[in-house]
Amino acid sequence: MRVLVVDDSMLFRKVVRDALAQEPAIEVVGSAADGRAALEKIDQFRPDAITLDLEMPEVDGLGVLRELHVRPNPPGVIVVSALTDSGAALTTQALRLGAFDFVLKPNGTNFDENRERLAADLLPKIRLLAERRQLVLDEVHSAAKCDLAPPDPTRATFPQQAPKVVAIGISTGGPAALHVMVPELPAHLPVPVVIVQHMPPKFTRSLADDLDRNSAVHVTEGRNGQRLQAGTVYIAPGGLQTRVERQLRGLKLCVTDDPPEKCCKPSVDYLFRSLALQLGSQVLAVVMTGMGDDGHAGCRLLKQRGACVLAQDAASCVVYGMPRQVIDHGLADLIRPLDAIAETIDQAVRPGAAIC
């Protein structure tokens, strides 16, 4: 992978370059201190990927992304974001504009520790981006052959008693996918939707606010003790765990500081497990684009309790890891492309629905 480093801080350009230098398969072809210079060097060096700061003079990071959006064969973009309210808001916009993923800028005082922390976050995402670009260049989605549904993949009949809640697990590629899916949900959806999107604190609130502005359903970051309402989408807050509990008046969110699961906090498995124990068959679980296998164990438990599972198909995923784990292990009742997920959810929450 040929990578261009873009940041207005000379010190941080060195942090990024040194972090990338730990991977022999990565060549840093250059660096740029602002967006205008970055666009010129993209034309000059034709990198496969860029690491992109968002707050820069001249042309900012969002301006770079808008320009790349109209170019043929643009490089993949990994945003390097500050853990601030403004950084979260800008990163949410960047992901909507096509950035592949983001990492947080380490803010320690020790250069070596910052480099190691950044390398641990950035290098796996560069490798994923390389794999994704190779699939596109080869026009081969090797994972697509694994899209094997149960015996009749074109039709699944849901239980006579419609689900009381929809639970969604999603990670890499999630913000952009949610900006496609959530606005397509109808305003009068008869059930609540709870989403675990792997994101740090501040970023989940920014994502919820952005989705709320663009959707018919109400979207909010979840709060501890919040009662679940039909037609509302709850984003699990970053850096905490979220589960659902049953109470006399209905269902409520319980937001805790419980430990991470599979390095995830919030964790899809944590949410799904609570729903399996509290509601069993009255759940529709949805697993969408993302790296790793978070959600697989939760889906297995939900299936044992009679719940239904919907998975995003390989072709429409940015990263097929999470849905693939569910599909390969025979846990998916339905496999759908991104642009059909909202409609499928709406159909599935109607009593006795047959999904074609």
Sequence and secondary structure as in RCSB ss.txt:
>XXXX:A:sequence
MRVLVVDDSMLFRKVVRDALAQEPAIEVVGSAADGRAALEKIDQFRPDAITLDLEMPEVDGLGVLRELHVRPNPP
GVIVVSALTDSGAALTTQALRLGAFDFVLKPNGTNFDENRERLAADLLPKIRLLAERRQLVLDEVHSAAKCDLAP
PDPTRATFPQQAPKVVAIGISTGGPAALHVMVPELPAHLPVPVVIVQHMPPKFTRSLADDLDRNSAVHVTEGRNG
QRLQAGTVYIAPGGLQTRVERQLRGLKLCVTDDPPEKCCKPSVDYLFRSLALQLGSQVLAVVMTGMGDDGHAGCR
LLKQRGACVLAQDAASCVVYGMPRQVIDHGLADLIRPLDAIAETIDQAVRPGAAIC
>XXXX:A:secstr
 EEEEE S HHHHHHHHHHHTT TT EEEEEESSHHHHHHHHHHH  SEEEE SS SSS HHHHHHHHHTSSS  
EEEEEE SSHHHHHHHHHHHHTT  EEEE    S HHHHHHHHHHHHHHHHHHHHHHHHHHHHT  GGGGG   S
S TT EE  SS  SEEEEEE TTHHHHHHHHGGGS TT SS EEEEE   TTHHHHHHHHHHHT SSEEEE  TT
 B  TTEEEE  TTSEEEEEEETTEEEEEEE    BTTBSS HHHHHHHHHHHTTTSEEEEE S SS TTHHHHH
HHHHTT EEEEE STT SS HHHHHHHHTT  SEEE HHHHHHHHHHHTSTT EE 
